[in-house]
Amino acid sequence: MANAGDCNTAEGFLLTRQSLETPNGNELIFWLRTEDGPLRVVYTGQESVSFFPTEKQSLVESSLADLGGWRCATTELADFNHQPVSALYFKSHRQLYNAKDRLAARGIHLLESDIRPADRFLMERFITAAMTVAGEIEQTGSFRTVRNPVIKASTYRPKLNSVSMDIETDYSAETLYSIALYSDELAEVLMIGEQGSGTGGEPVELEGSGSLTFYADEKSLLQAFVTRLNRLDPDVIVGWNVVNFDFRCLQDFADRANVKLSLGRNEELIRWRQARDSQDRYFALIPGRVILDGIELMRTATYQFENFSLEYVAQNLLGRGKLVDDVDQRGAEITEQFNHDKPALAQYNLEDCRLVWDIFVKEDLFGFALARSALTGLELDRYGGSVAAFDFLYLPRLHRNGFVAPALEQLQPGQLSPGGYVMRSVPGIHDNVIVLDFKSLYPSIIRTFHVDPLGLVKGLNEADAIPGFDEGRFSRHSYLLPELIENLWAARDEAKAENNAVLSQAIKIIMNSFYGILGTQGCRFFDSRLVSSITKRGHEIIIQSKDFLEENGYQVIYGDTDSVFVLLGEMDTAKVADIGHGIASELNKWWHDKIDSEYQLPSYLEMEFETHFVKFLMPTVRGSEAGSKKRYAGLLPNGKVLFKGLETVRSDWSPLAREFQQVLYKKVFLGEPVESYIKQTVAAIEDPDKESLLVLRKRLRRKLADYVKNVPPHVQAARKAEQIRKEKNLPSLYDSGGWVEYVMTTSGPEPKQYRQSPIDFDFYIDKQLAPIADSILVFQESSMAKILDQQIGLF
């Protein structure tokens, strides 16, 4: 029962947002985390809004005459053709969409009709995630509620109450075994089990740490889980593939057992939404709580792993992993433990939770999610979403400048802009190569030349506009994106100064996404003149930088998008850094003077001395004498070899080949003999203990049945695995995609776990080792074949 409250204020951070339709209009519900616990913020009587050309008002009104719940209003806004627009308001978003379809049939495209009411409400108040709330706050059960308060943006950052969750099932995910929960203060497992000790709420202690409680059946286990989670009252639930496996399974089990998964604050049910592009991918909303999936969040944070399995990521980041890695063995062992050693299964279940928790803590993924949401306005659990983030930041500023954005249906297909400029390279093994890199080149171009949607709309009508490419012209006076980038740039510099790596990375990702967004035809601001004025300007900058360097006596042996590689040759390596910084400084001054002279603009281009390679290999294109592109390797002063685009950084080459390349290249760079190493590697290839080094790994990008004309080796191996699994009555592994591990045998590619034929060792020598060796030995006028065929004899 609600108690009367006083008009007061609270600072909170947005957890979830909803828009519900009522007879009186949209009801917006925002759940916040505050210092005093969860706060439910409710706005009633809200409208959905879109825009249309004012000259079409009579047609709009006649077209919607038989519909209720809408109104028109004049505005001082215009579209990108400088034509006045009026606003069209609806009591519900469903009504807006119905009207949109009806009007589209009459040639009227509603502008900004796809902006969700809750998002528009926040963005027009320049609130991304943190806010100050002022209103009559009332206690409502276990949380507080405030209705129709005044809100404004703040810098508040919460300490989230979080828990890691993982479930265990049989291999086919048809039977629930247990549910584990873990945090710094919590370690417990709920499991179906026999009557006796640890049953019905009386936990038993697990060896090491944690507790185990048994429940008689699936229904009582699920009911206990709902009760326990609500009592813990977490803001965030984390896991690994937690939405599309754990929660989807729990929903299926709950439906079967007639249990309500009322896990939301205010005892609300999970709200499910299916992805448009996949029948197997779902999104879950638990009102008042956030579900963070470790895999999706790490991908958003640009982590790169060959394999995003919990085992692989945990081993790489924590140095430990799951108890069993083999898929079939793990499934069988889990069932065996459930039937005969439940405490062991509980430990296994709990360790999965602990691994996820420790990854989140070690990598500060909680901090990354908070920083990203605060910067972009995206929900904490929204992955990707670069276009939506751009809209959130850009649209309210565009409106303040008198314009509304185009509808996607209005965009004209434009020519695709070229990618980054890649120079011809000079192949060979070189001494002392330095890499000079333009810091955030594309954002710098946007800032310097005012490349911006509003700037383009205004600049096309201004005599003193800044010339772009493909007939683009940009205003010197009216622009938004350069200012957004300037603010983000300053924030990133501040984050770096404070050693806040998480915030710095979040800002970098957002800033660098702006170019890609403008070149995406799913973006309402797509215009080829915008994109080409970035990429073609980038080409110009790299080419002219190369010309400047060569005119000043330096040899440029390669360049790619935002970097140039300068050959210094044999010299005292102690002097290289000073030379590199000096060249960068000279180039920056030259660009500053050039842009000031030609455009009367300040230059934000900033060249940096990035890397010094003591030895540097630029290989040739196979079967050619021309230098390759985007493939090179170099020895750093600390003795480490850096690889780019070569086999050692590609997961579809065997570990044997990758290790071979790393060792061989370093030996060549250090001037060490390589013949004995090559012979030893080839001689040891048949060692049974080395078989794991021969495993090839590649991802199925499509469903297995979709490979028809071209059937590559990993697909062949996957199909063989599926046939064997079918014969063993095991569920499909690869029907909908996934990673395939296989070996090449005398019978062709076979799945690693079901290999039946002898390994084809000649394949690994001829197709894996030889190409790697020859790519560097060619510069010593040698090859692997020559080394292996060497004979000691008489004249």
Secondary structure, 3 states (H helix, E strand, C coil): CCCCCCEEEEEEEEEEEEEEEECCEEEEEEEEEECCEEEEEEEEEECEEEEEEHHHHHHHHHHCCCCCCEEEEEEEEECCCCCEEEEEEECCHHHHHHHHHHHHCCCCCCECCCCCHHHHHHHCCCCCCEEEEEEEEEEECCEEEEECCEEEECCCCCCCCEEEEEEEECCCCCCEEEEEEEECCEEEEEEECCCCCCECCCCEECCCCCEEEEECCHHHHHHHHHHHHHHHCCCEEEECCHHHHHHHHHHHHHHHHCCCCCCCHHHCCCEEEECCCCCCCEEEEECCEEEEEHHHHHHHCCCCCCCCCHHHHHHHHHCCCCCCCCHHHHHHHHHHHHHHCHHHHHHHHHHHHHHHHHHHHHCCHHHHHHHHHHHHCCCCCCCCCHHHHHHHHHHHHHHHCCECCCCHHHCCCCCCCCCCCECCCCCEEEEEEEEEEECCHHHHHHHHHCCCHHHHHHHCCCCCCEECCCCCEECCCCCCHHHHHHHHHHHHHHHHHCCCHHHHHHHHHHHHHHHHHHCCCCCCCCCHHHHHHHHHHHHHHHHHHHHHHHHCCCEEEEEECCEEEEECCCCCHHHHHHHHHHHHHHHHHHHHHHHHHHHCCCCCCCEEEEEEEEEEEECECCCCCCECCCCEEEECCCCCEEEECCHHHCCCCCHHHHHHHHHHHHHHHCCCCCHHHHHHHHHHHHCHHHHHHHCEEEEECCCHHHCCCCCCHHHHHHHHHHHHHHHCCCCCCCCCCEEEEEEEECCEEEEHHHCCCCECHHHHHHHHHHHHHHHHHHHHCCCHHHHHHCCCCCC
